[in-house]
Amino acid sequence: MIPQNFKDILSNTDNAGFYQTLALIFFLLFFISLVIYVFSKPKKYYKEEEEAPLQDDQDDEFNLKN
């Protein structure tokens, strides 16, 4: 029998519950570390990034306004 999707492949193994739990733990660790990383940056960093598209780039050598 040819498996139709990823769920069929994973559900037919002996340790399917273990792999699903491991994937959930990896996802949660990644998500929590990403949230901690974002909130550890100072607000000044995000303010500068927020205004970056609105700044005039006169020092840019590829300026098309010439």
Secondary structure in CASP SS format (residue, H / E / C, confidence):
PFRMAT SS
TARGET T0000
AUTHOR 0000-0000-0000
METHOD secondary structure of the structure
MODEL  1
M C 1.00
I C 1.00
P C 1.00
Q C 1.00
N C 1.00
F H 1.00
K H 1.00
D H 1.00
I H 1.00
L H 1.00
S H 1.00
N C 1.00
T C 1.00
D C 1.00
N C 1.00
A H 1.00
G H 1.00
F H 1.00
Y H 1.00
Q H 1.00
T H 1.00
L H 1.00
A H 1.00
L H 1.00
I H 1.00
F H 1.00
F H 1.00
L H 1.00
L H 1.00
F H 1.00
F H 1.00
I H 1.00
S H 1.00
L H 1.00
V H 1.00
I H 1.00
Y H 1.00
V H 1.00
F H 1.00
S H 1.00
K C 1.00
P C 1.00
K H 1.00
K H 1.00
Y H 1.00
Y H 1.00
K H 1.00
E H 1.00
E H 1.00
E H 1.00
E H 1.00
A H 1.00
P H 1.00
L H 1.00
Q C 1.00
D C 1.00
D C 1.00
Q C 1.00
D C 1.00
D C 1.00
E C 1.00
F C 1.00
N C 1.00
L C 1.00
K C 1.00
N C 1.00
END
